[in-house]
Amino acid sequence: MNPQLPSREQTIGILREKNCPPPVINHCIAVADYALETARRLQGKGFKIDLALIEAGALLHDIGRSRTHSVDHSLVGAQIIQKLGLPKSLVNIIKRHVGAGITSDEAERLGWPKDNYIPQTLEEKVVCYADKRIGNDGVVPIETEIERLQKDGFGAAAERVRRLHVEITSLLGETCD
C-alpha cells in the first residue's frame, strides 16, 4: 500500500470537490472497478502491479473533465493532481490515458508541452485500457472504441488502442478475437 496515494473515498471526494459531473464520477468508478479486476488477473499471472496506484489513477483519470471535455482534459487533470502534491506516478497515469497515448507529433499539433504522453508502466497501460473498455452502459467490446476512433478520423489512435488490447490480452494469456 502506498501511503502517499489517496484512498477510494478520498479520490471520490477530490472528484466532487473539483466539481466533476456525476456521470464522469460514475465513469471513473466503473473504470476503476474494471482496471482493478484486470490488475488482479495480471497479479494472478505473476505480474507485479500496484493495485493502490491502479485504483487511484483510474478514479482520477478524468478529473480534468471538471474543467474541459476536450482531449486536453488529460493535461488539465495532470496539473490538478500535481498541484495537490500527489505522486508523479499518479500524474503520469492521468497525463497518458487518452487515445492509448498521444505521440510527440500529435502533442506538438495540439500545442501541448514537449513530454511523453504514451503509457509506459503496466499500471498506466491497465488504466488506459480500462478506460477504453468502459462505455456509458458498462464494459464494451474493444472493437466499439476502435471503430469510434476510426469513424472520428483518429486512425493512429485506433491502432494504438488495438495494440494495447493485444498487449493486455496477451499478458492475461487470452487470445484476441
C-alpha positions as CSV (number, residue, x, y, z in Angstrom):
1,M,0.0,0.0,0.0
2,N,1.3,3.4,-0.9
3,P,0.5,5.9,1.9
4,Q,1.0,8.9,-0.5
5,L,-1.9,7.8,-2.6
6,P,-5.4,8.8,-1.7
7,S,-7.9,6.1,-0.8
8,R,-11.0,5.3,-2.9
9,E,-13.1,7.5,-0.6
10,Q,-10.6,10.3,-0.8
11,T,-10.3,10.2,-4.6
12,I,-14.1,10.3,-5.0
13,G,-14.1,13.3,-2.5
14,I,-11.4,15.0,-4.7
15,L,-13.6,14.5,-7.8
16,R,-16.6,16.0,-6.0
17,E,-14.5,18.9,-4.6
18,K,-13.3,19.7,-8.1
19,N,-16.9,19.7,-9.4
20,C,-16.7,16.7,-11.7
21,P,-20.1,16.0,-13.1
22,P,-21.8,12.9,-11.6
23,P,-21.7,10.9,-14.9
24,V,-17.9,11.5,-15.0
25,I,-17.6,10.3,-11.5
26,N,-19.7,7.2,-12.3
27,H,-17.5,6.5,-15.3
28,C,-14.3,6.8,-13.2
29,I,-15.7,4.3,-10.7
30,A,-16.6,1.9,-13.4
31,V,-13.1,2.3,-15.0
32,A,-11.5,1.7,-11.5
33,D,-13.5,-1.5,-11.0
34,Y,-12.6,-2.9,-14.4
35,A,-8.9,-1.8,-14.0
36,L,-8.7,-3.5,-10.6
37,E,-10.2,-6.6,-12.0
38,T,-7.7,-6.7,-14.8
39,A,-4.8,-5.9,-12.4
40,R,-5.8,-8.7,-10.1
41,R,-5.9,-11.1,-13.0
42,L,-2.4,-9.9,-14.0
43,Q,-1.2,-10.5,-10.4
44,G,-2.6,-14.0,-10.7
45,K,-0.3,-14.4,-13.7
46,G,2.7,-13.4,-11.7
47,F,2.9,-9.7,-12.7
48,K,4.0,-7.2,-10.0
49,I,1.4,-4.4,-10.1
50,D,0.5,-1.7,-7.7
51,L,-3.3,-2.0,-7.0
52,A,-3.5,1.2,-5.0
53,L,-1.9,3.1,-7.8
54,I,-4.3,1.5,-10.3
55,E,-7.3,2.4,-8.2
56,A,-6.3,6.0,-7.5
57,G,-5.2,6.5,-11.1
58,A,-8.4,5.0,-12.6
59,L,-10.6,7.0,-10.2
60,L,-8.8,10.3,-11.0
61,H,-8.0,9.7,-14.7
62,D,-10.8,12.1,-15.9
63,I,-10.6,14.7,-13.2
64,G,-9.7,17.2,-15.9
65,R,-13.2,16.8,-17.2
66,S,-14.2,19.1,-14.3
67,R,-12.9,21.9,-16.5
68,T,-12.9,20.7,-20.1
69,H,-14.2,17.8,-22.2
70,S,-11.6,18.2,-24.9
71,V,-8.6,15.9,-25.3
72,D,-6.8,18.5,-23.1
73,H,-8.6,17.0,-20.1
74,S,-5.6,14.8,-19.5
75,L,-3.2,17.7,-19.3
76,V,-5.6,19.7,-17.1
77,G,-6.2,16.7,-14.9
78,A,-2.4,16.1,-14.5
79,Q,-2.0,19.7,-13.5
80,I,-4.8,19.4,-10.9
81,I,-3.2,16.3,-9.4
82,Q,0.3,17.8,-9.5
83,K,-1.0,20.9,-7.6
84,L,-2.4,18.6,-4.9
85,G,1.1,17.3,-4.4
86,L,0.2,13.7,-5.3
87,P,2.9,11.3,-6.7
88,K,4.3,11.6,-10.2
89,S,3.2,8.0,-10.9
90,L,-0.4,9.2,-10.5
91,V,0.1,12.3,-12.6
92,N,1.6,10.2,-15.4
93,I,-1.5,7.8,-15.4
94,I,-3.7,10.9,-15.9
95,K,-1.5,12.6,-18.4
96,R,-1.1,9.4,-20.6
97,H,-4.5,7.9,-20.6
98,V,-6.1,9.5,-23.7
99,G,-6.1,7.8,-27.1
100,A,-3.9,4.9,-25.8
101,G,-1.3,7.7,-25.7
102,I,-0.5,10.8,-27.7
103,T,2.6,10.7,-29.8
104,S,5.1,13.6,-29.7
105,D,3.9,14.7,-33.2
106,E,0.3,14.7,-32.1
107,A,1.2,16.6,-28.9
108,E,3.0,19.2,-30.9
109,R,0.0,19.7,-33.2
110,L,-2.2,20.0,-30.1
111,G,0.1,22.7,-28.7
112,W,1.0,20.6,-25.7
113,P,4.3,20.9,-23.8
114,K,7.0,18.6,-25.0
115,D,6.7,15.4,-22.9
116,N,6.0,11.7,-23.1
117,Y,2.2,11.1,-23.4
118,I,2.4,7.3,-24.2
119,P,1.6,4.9,-21.4
120,Q,4.8,3.3,-20.2
121,T,4.2,1.3,-17.0
122,L,1.9,-1.6,-16.6
123,E,-0.3,0.5,-14.3
124,E,-0.6,3.3,-16.9
125,K,-1.5,0.7,-19.6
126,V,-4.1,-1.0,-17.4
127,V,-5.9,2.2,-16.6
128,C,-5.7,3.4,-20.2
129,Y,-7.1,0.0,-21.4
130,A,-9.9,0.0,-18.8
131,D,-10.9,3.5,-19.9
132,K,-11.2,2.2,-23.5
133,R,-13.4,-0.7,-22.3
134,I,-15.9,1.2,-20.3
135,G,-18.8,2.8,-22.2
136,N,-21.9,4.5,-21.0
137,D,-23.6,1.2,-20.0
138,G,-20.6,-0.8,-18.8
139,V,-18.0,-2.9,-20.5
140,V,-17.9,-2.6,-24.2
141,P,-16.1,-4.7,-26.8
142,I,-12.7,-3.1,-27.7
143,E,-13.9,-3.0,-31.4
144,T,-16.5,-0.5,-30.4
145,E,-13.8,2.0,-29.3
146,I,-11.6,1.2,-32.3
147,E,-14.5,1.8,-34.7
148,R,-15.4,5.0,-33.0
149,L,-11.9,6.4,-33.2
150,Q,-11.7,5.3,-36.9
151,K,-15.0,6.9,-37.7
152,D,-13.9,10.2,-36.0
153,G,-10.7,10.2,-38.1
154,F,-8.3,9.1,-35.5
155,G,-6.8,6.0,-37.2
156,A,-3.5,6.2,-35.5
157,A,-5.2,6.3,-32.0
158,A,-7.4,3.4,-33.1
159,E,-4.3,1.4,-34.0
160,R,-2.7,2.2,-30.6
161,V,-5.9,1.0,-28.9
162,R,-5.8,-2.2,-30.9
163,R,-2.1,-2.8,-30.0
164,L,-2.9,-2.1,-26.3
165,H,-5.7,-4.6,-26.4
166,V,-3.4,-7.2,-27.9
167,E,-0.7,-6.5,-25.3
168,I,-3.1,-6.7,-22.3
169,T,-4.9,-9.8,-23.5
170,S,-1.6,-11.5,-24.3
171,L,-0.3,-10.8,-20.8
172,L,-3.5,-12.3,-19.4
173,G,-2.9,-15.4,-21.6
174,E,-6.0,-14.7,-23.7
175,T,-6.4,-14.7,-27.5
176,C,-7.7,-11.7,-29.3
177,D,-10.9,-12.1,-31.3
